[in-house]
Amino acid sequence: MCAFNRLDSGELAVDGLPLSQIAAAYDSPLYVYSGAGIRDAYRDFAAAIAPVNGKVHFAMKANSALGVLALLAHEGAGADIVSGGELSRALAAGISASDIVFSGVGKSKAEIEQALAANIGQINAESPAEVAMISAVAKSMGVVAPVALRVNVDVNAKTHAKISTGQRDTKFGISTDQNEAADLYRVMAADPHITPSGLAVHIGSQLRDMAPFETAYTALLDLGMALRADGLEVPVLDLGGGVGVDYDHATPTDFTAYGEMVTRIFNKSDFKFGFEPGRAIVANNGVLLTKVIFIKDGDNKRFVIVDAAMNDLLRPTLYEAHHSIVPVLPAGSDIGLADIVGPVCETGDYIGRGRMMPALASDDLLAVLSAGAYGAVMASAYNTRPPAGEVLVLDGAIHELRAKRTVESYLAEESIPEF
Ligand SMILES: Cc1ncc(COP(=O)(O)O)c(C=O)c1O
């Protein structure tokens, strides 16, 4: 069931709570997440991959609000992180270090130290230089680092170029060609400061087709088997994230096809499996509420100018991403196309373009759907606009996860030199 539904009155609600009621209690714009929706998505994903021996590490880059992480941790999720900052967040949310996987192509020495000091479960290394750095840091700390190797199997994920990570010309993973990955795995296995944890792959995000996953997973399995045949320990195959969502209808993701594909490929093998879903757990379980500031009729276009902007939600302009935008209260029939734009001084500052919209007026409340993933986490204070706050609706109660930031808090972080 969708987390955001219309009540009999026609008003849009989250888990039965009218969105206008929530909007009235907080500053606008505002991210609103459905706790029930997030929980259900996590449970559906876990059920789909249950036939294999797996552990889910939520890719917290998609949504790293402490309240969301804690909710998922309570459901049994670990975390996939990409920075020392995310490590601190995951730990603060109550996720144990052994349930954390550290991904990313450029971990600094300090971040590796932080991860090893915390006793992290797995570091996914992507290059010989990184393996050498991890080994040196582990040696200096007198510990043994658990390291998996993220491989690049040269698969086209057929998704947006900016979220495609599986091809050779991207910066991600170590090539499986010419034994590059296998040779580096042997180097890791021979290193007294490293315990090889296995292999990892992540070919991209927002994949709606199972075929690229299947190609990548089969290549990963082949490599894992070949290394094992050579006598090496390969405990884990980390299958990354990437399962896509329906941005047109904002419906919950059906993980059946993904689970069946994973089961078909892997259920005869005795690896442990890691999963790193991000978007599919949270995207359709969040909306960005925004108020109309003005309606501006251009020469041949209507602009609906709202109080949310690209500094709150970057996806439309960064990826040409489509988010449905709907009035929260029942509105009349559509009167024509409009661009829904923010107040930021950039032509690229839009939330949606060329949308059929009803007549709207100042203060009307709109909901930007499917905003739970890669929304608040990408926010900035561009134009000195403090980004939207975040609330979570859980079991009938509204929890403020983070208030809208204030201009004062930003100014307080800065200093002026003496002239
Ligand atoms: C290594 C890794 N794992 C998991 C994810 C999560 O992907 P998604 O949100 O598409 O599930 C990403 C996203 O970029 C990633 O880079």
The ligand as an SDF file (V2000), in Angstrom:
LIG
                    3D

 16 16  0  0  0  0  0  0  0  0999 V2000
   28.3970    1.3020   -3.2900 C   0  0  0  0  0  0  0  0  0  0  0  0
   26.9560    1.6730   -3.3030 C   0  0  0  0  0  0  0  0  0  0  0  0
   26.0760    0.8480   -2.7070 N   0  0  0  0  0  0  0  0  0  0  0  0
   24.7450    1.1410   -2.6730 C   0  0  0  0  0  0  0  0  0  0  0  0
   24.2600    2.2910   -3.2630 C   0  0  0  0  0  0  0  0  0  0  0  0
   22.7920    2.5680   -3.1710 C   0  0  0  0  0  0  0  0  0  0  0  0
   22.1850    2.5870   -4.3880 O   0  0  0  0  0  0  0  0  0  0  0  0
   20.5930    2.7110   -4.4870 P   0  0  0  0  0  0  0  0  0  0  0  0
   20.1910    3.8800   -3.6930 O   0  0  0  0  0  0  0  0  0  0  0  0
   20.3400    2.8710   -5.9220 O   0  0  0  0  0  0  0  0  0  0  0  0
   20.0180    1.4290   -3.9450 O   0  0  0  0  0  0  0  0  0  0  0  0
   25.1330    3.1580   -3.9170 C   0  0  0  0  0  0  0  0  0  0  0  0
   24.6180    4.3720   -4.5810 C   0  0  0  0  0  0  0  0  0  0  0  0
   25.2520    5.1350   -5.1990 O   0  0  0  0  0  0  0  0  0  0  0  0
   26.5320    2.8540   -3.9250 C   0  0  0  0  0  0  0  0  0  0  0  0
   27.4100    3.6700   -4.5040 O   0  0  0  0  0  0  0  0  0  0  0  0
  1  2  1  0
  2  3  1  0
  2 15  2  0
  3  4  2  0
  4  5  1  0
  5  6  1  0
  5 12  2  0
  6  7  1  0
  7  8  1  0
  8  9  2  0
  8 10  1  0
  8 11  1  0
 12 13  1  0
 12 15  1  0
 13 14  2  0
 15 16  1  0
M  END
$$$$
